Amino acid sequence: MTDFDDRRRGEEAKYAMDEETAFRVAARRNRLLGEWAAGVMGLTDEETDAYKKAVVQADFEEAGDEDVIRKLLGDLTAADTDVSESDIRTKLEEMTVEAKRQLMSDS
């Protein structure tokens, strides 16, 4: 029974670590997306910092990425930029890869 319990605890620890890593990747990705969108909108440094935080907060509205995409699309459209939903989804994928790369190099 001890081997089973040890294996169960190991699996639980791995799951917790995987969840934490996924959260950290998503948060970093969202900051990178916020920085990109702020640049497209021509925000100042102070506005960019606030906007990056707002994009990270938007991800807590619902599960998945749709809340972040909705926020970015709404803000970029309101700022009269020429960025489509497809552009945002492409940038989201690029920033996911970049966030993973940055986290790996931080370790």
N, C-alpha and C positions, 0 to 999 in steps of 0.2 A: 504494500500500500504506500510505502514511503516513496518509491520510485514514481508512482503515479502522481502523488502530491507534489513532488519536486518538479515533475514535468508540467503539471498544471500551473504551478507558480511561475515557472519559466515562460510558459506561453502567455500568462497574464502580464508579466513584466515586458515581454516583447510587444504585446498589443499596446500597452500603455506608452512605450517608447515610440512605436510607430505612429500612434495618434498625436503625440507631442510633436514629432517631426513634421507630420502633415500640417499641423496647426502653425508651426513656425515657418514652413515653406509658404503657406497661404498668406500669412501676415506679411512676410517679406515681399512676396509677389504683389500684394495689394499696395504696399508702399511704393514699389517700383512702378506700378501702373499709375498710381496717383502722381508720381513725379513726372512720368511721361505725359499724362493728360494735362498737368499744370503747365508744362512746357508748351504744349500745343495751344493752350488757352492764353499763354503769355502772362502767367501770374508772377507776382514778385516772390522773393525768397520766403518772406513771412507767410504769404498766402499759400505758397507751395507746401510749406511745413504743415499748415492747418489742413490743407486739402488732402495730403497724404494720410493724415490721421482720420479724416472724414471717410476716405475710401476704405480704410481698415475697419472702421466702425460699421460701414454699410454691409460688410460681409456677415455681420451678426444678425441681420434681419431674417434670413431664412437659410436653410441648408442649400449648398451648391453655390454656383458662381453667378446665377442669374441676378441676384440683388446687386452685385458689384457691376455687372454689365449694364444693368438698368441705370444705375447712378451715373456711370461714366457716359453712357449714351445721352442721358438727359442733360448733363452738365455741358458736354461737348456740343450738343445741338443748341442749347441755350446760348452758348458762347459763339454761335454761328461759325463753327469750324466745319471742315469738309471731311469728317471722320464718320465712317459707317459702322454698323454693328459688326459686320464682317472684319473690319479693321481692328476693332476692339477685341474680338475673339482671337484673332491672329496674334495681337500684342499680348493677350493674356497667356497664350501658349508659350510665346517667347519669354515672357517674364517668369513663368513657372520654371522653365529650364534655367534661367539666370539665377533665380532665387535658390534653386537646389545647388547650383554651382557655387554660389556664394556661401551657403551654409556648409557645404563640404569643405571649402577652403578655410572656413573659420574654425573647423574642428581640429 
